Amino acid sequence: MNKRDYFSVRTGKIIPNEIIDLKVLKKLFLLIYKKIENDGYFQKHFGYYCVDQGEVAGELGFDLNDVMFIHLKKENLSPIPTQIENYSEDDLFDVLEFLYDYCSKGIDGYYHQHNGCGYHYEEFNDKEGQQYFREQINPILKDYSNGFELSTKGEILQLADSGLSHLFDADVPTADTENIVNKINNAVLKFRRYKSTMDDRQDSIRELVDVLEYLRPKAKDLLESKDEKDLFNIANNYGIRHHNEQQKNKYDVAIWHSWMFYHYLATIHALLRLINKSKNI
């Protein structure tokens, strides 16, 4: 589908991609949810209504509200169209993650013609359903508040700062899964999780610095001594790795921890590429 700017956007009366609030997000989500439901993506787990058979149960049974209570430990989240008005931000994000888990694309079934009942699917593809759900939801999450996305694991994550999203998507150029790849992935996930605390973010920075420490012997061969020391001075002097009275602590944690995280993540990627390049010389 081609997308273009219409009159009000072209003339500056409406700002495209303007940040939306929770009320608008819920309204947009409800429109998307109804379409996905009508297209049969929740039949496998939530069931469907048939004009001949009545309510047909899915794999999770008849009562969606009970199922959501079991999973989310919250009451009165369903039916979604009537309860969404009362959702908090946390409620909406919980429901999004829940729906992602149980969104499955119908790939084989039959069309029930009586009274235009519709498709009744019998075979499904979970992976394609979840991918479709993300494709529909992420564009509206991107424009909400500071920007969010639903990950491939079904978690609500904060978007990267402008211009740095490529760091999250870039391949980590190493076969060392245990000491490097897993630690980087854990640090990124901890930093990006919805409502991550300052302690969470500090832990994520500390984990990245641990990766650099692991790479330090190889870094010494590729960097000048001063450059190699500078990589660790920030973490050591600003209360990230150790705690002593000489460390600086009068700084804006939210701003500087964000900068440190991206600084170390980018440094690790650059250093790994330098290491790989040196092997080929």
Buried (B, 14 or more C-beta within 10 A) or exposed (E): EEEEEEEEBEEEEEEEEEEBEEEBBBEBBBEBBEEBBEBBBBBBBBBBEBEEEEEEEBEBEEEBBEBBBEBBEBEEBBEBEEBBEEBEBEBBBBBBBBBBBBBBBBEEBEEBEEEEBBBBBEEBBBEBBBBBBBEBBBEBBBBBBEBBBBBEEBBBBBBBBEEBEEBBEEEBEBEBEEEBBBBBBBBBBBBBBBEBEEEBBBBBBBBBBBBBBBBBEBBEEBBEEEEBEEBBEBBBBBBBBEEEEEEEEEEEBEEBBBEBBBBBBBBBBEBBEBBEEEEEE
